[in-house]
Amino acid sequence: MNSINGADGLIIDEHDNLGVAANQADEIVVLDPTGRVMAKLGDFGGIDRRRRPRGLPVPASLVRHGEFIYVTNLY
């Protein structure tokens, strides 16, 4: 059985695709209306030399504003 590790925030797009913040997996999982995984986005890749995160550390909530989707985290 497959599952989304640490499923948290949800968002639905104009095509009824579901975006799920998978906080334990450090990514956003996108599912089509049938439940098939379409994409896994934002894997956390550590901290760069300027102390900025690479990717999404512990994503929690997803909010759409215009063309953008904002992602909060637990830090």
URCOR-V618146 format. One record per run of one state. SS is the DSSP state (H for helix, E for strand, L for the rest). FROM is the first residue (numbers start at 0). LEN is the number of residues. Records with the same first field share a line. If there is no record, write none. Layout:
SS: FROM-LEN / FROM-LEN
//
This chain:
L: 0-6 / 12-5 / 22-4 / 31-5 / 41-5 / 47-5 / 53-5 / 65-2 / 73-2
E: 6-6 / 17-5 / 26-5 / 36-5 / 46-1 / 52-1 / 58-7 / 67-6
//
